[in-house]
Amino acid sequence: MLLRFAASAGAGRSDPLLHAELAELEEGLGLTQEAQENARRAHGLQRSNQRVAMALARTIELGGGDDAAAKALLAKAAAGPTKRFVMR
Protein backbone atom coordinates (compact mmCIF):
# COMPACT_ATOMS: atom_id res chain seq x y z
CA MET A 1 0.00 0.00 0.00
CA LEU A 2 1.39 3.38 -1.03
CA LEU A 3 0.03 5.19 2.04
CA ARG A 4 1.69 2.69 4.35
CA PHE A 5 5.04 3.29 2.63
CA ALA A 6 4.57 7.08 2.75
CA ALA A 7 3.76 6.92 6.48
CA SER A 8 6.97 5.04 7.19
CA ALA A 9 9.34 7.09 5.03
CA GLY A 10 10.89 10.49 5.59
CA ALA A 11 8.51 13.30 6.49
CA GLY A 12 5.54 10.92 6.42
CA ARG A 13 6.54 9.56 9.82
CA SER A 14 5.66 12.91 11.39
CA ASP A 15 2.54 13.71 9.33
CA PRO A 16 -0.54 13.29 11.54
CA LEU A 17 -3.04 13.60 8.69
CA LEU A 18 -1.28 10.91 6.70
CA HIS A 19 -1.47 8.54 9.66
CA ALA A 20 -5.14 9.45 10.24
CA GLU A 21 -5.95 8.79 6.59
CA LEU A 22 -4.08 5.48 6.72
CA ALA A 23 -6.02 4.55 9.87
CA GLU A 24 -9.32 5.30 8.10
CA LEU A 25 -8.28 3.17 5.13
CA GLU A 26 -7.14 0.28 7.33
CA GLU A 27 -10.38 0.54 9.30
CA GLY A 28 -12.32 0.12 6.06
CA LEU A 29 -10.25 -2.94 5.19
CA GLY A 30 -10.97 -4.52 8.58
CA LEU A 31 -7.40 -4.09 9.82
CA THR A 32 -8.51 -2.92 13.26
CA GLN A 33 -5.20 -3.24 15.12
CA GLU A 34 -3.21 -1.49 12.38
CA ALA A 35 -5.85 1.24 12.15
CA GLN A 36 -5.71 1.85 15.88
CA GLU A 37 -1.90 1.99 15.85
CA ASN A 38 -1.89 4.61 13.10
CA ALA A 39 -4.69 6.60 14.72
CA ARG A 40 -2.79 6.64 18.02
CA ARG A 41 0.39 7.70 16.22
CA ALA A 42 -1.52 10.54 14.51
CA HIS A 43 -3.05 11.60 17.84
CA GLY A 44 0.37 11.62 19.47
CA LEU A 45 1.63 13.93 16.73
CA GLN A 46 -1.29 16.37 16.78
CA ARG A 47 -3.89 16.02 19.51
CA SER A 48 -5.76 19.20 18.57
CA ASN A 49 -6.76 18.05 15.08
CA GLN A 50 -10.43 17.13 14.62
CA ARG A 51 -9.82 14.54 11.93
CA VAL A 52 -7.13 12.86 14.02
CA ALA A 53 -9.42 12.76 17.08
CA MET A 54 -12.27 11.35 14.97
CA ALA A 55 -10.06 8.65 13.44
CA LEU A 56 -8.86 7.54 16.86
CA ALA A 57 -12.38 7.55 18.31
CA ARG A 58 -13.67 5.36 15.48
CA THR A 59 -10.84 2.86 15.78
CA ILE A 60 -11.39 2.63 19.54
CA GLU A 61 -15.10 2.01 19.01
CA LEU A 62 -14.55 -0.61 16.31
CA GLY A 63 -11.83 -2.34 18.30
CA GLY A 64 -14.13 -2.74 21.30
CA GLY A 65 -11.96 -0.46 23.42
CA ASP A 66 -12.70 2.10 26.11
CA ASP A 67 -16.11 3.52 25.23
CA ALA A 68 -15.63 6.55 27.51
CA ALA A 69 -12.39 7.47 25.73
CA ALA A 70 -14.05 7.16 22.33
CA LYS A 71 -16.96 9.36 23.45
CA ALA A 72 -14.56 11.98 24.83
CA LEU A 73 -12.64 12.05 21.55
CA LEU A 74 -15.87 12.32 19.53
CA ALA A 75 -16.98 15.25 21.70
CA LYS A 76 -13.59 16.89 21.24
CA ALA A 77 -13.78 16.44 17.48
CA ALA A 78 -17.31 17.85 17.34
CA ALA A 79 -16.41 20.88 19.47
CA GLY A 80 -13.24 21.88 17.64
CA PRO A 81 -13.05 24.31 14.75
CA THR A 82 -13.14 22.87 11.28
CA LYS A 83 -10.24 23.91 9.10
CA ARG A 84 -10.54 23.14 5.45
CA PHE A 85 -8.44 24.35 2.59
CA VAL A 86 -10.28 25.34 -0.55
CA MET A 87 -8.50 25.48 -3.88
CA ARG A 88 -9.90 28.07 -6.25
C-alpha positions, -999 to +999 in steps of 0.1 A: +000+000+000+014+034-010+000+052+020+017+027+044+050+033+026+046+071+028+038+069+065+070+050+072+093+071+050+109+105+056+085+133+065+055+109+064+065+096+098+057+129+114+025+137+093-005+133+115-030+136+087-013+109+067-015+085+097-051+094+102-059+088+066-041+055+067-060+046+099-093+053+081-083+032+051-071+003+073-104+005+093-123+001+061-102-029+052-110-045+086-074-041+098-085-029+133-052-032+151-032-015+124-059+012+121-057+019+159-019+020+159-019+046+131-047+066+147-028+066+180+004+077+162-015+105+145-031+116+178+004+116+195+016+139+167-013+164+168-039+160+195-058+192+186-068+181+151-104+171+146-098+145+119-071+129+140-094+128+171-123+114+150-101+087+134-089+075+169-124+076+183-137+054+155-108+029+158-114+026+195-151+020+190-146-006+163-118-023+183-141-027+213-120-005+234-127+021+261-161+035+252-156+065+275-124+075+257-140+072+223-170+094+235-146+120+248-126+121+215-159+123+195-170+152+217-136+169+212-138+164+175-173+178+173-164+209+195-132+219+176-131+243+148-131+229+113-102+239+091-105+231+055-084+243+026-103+253-005-085+255-039-099+281-063 
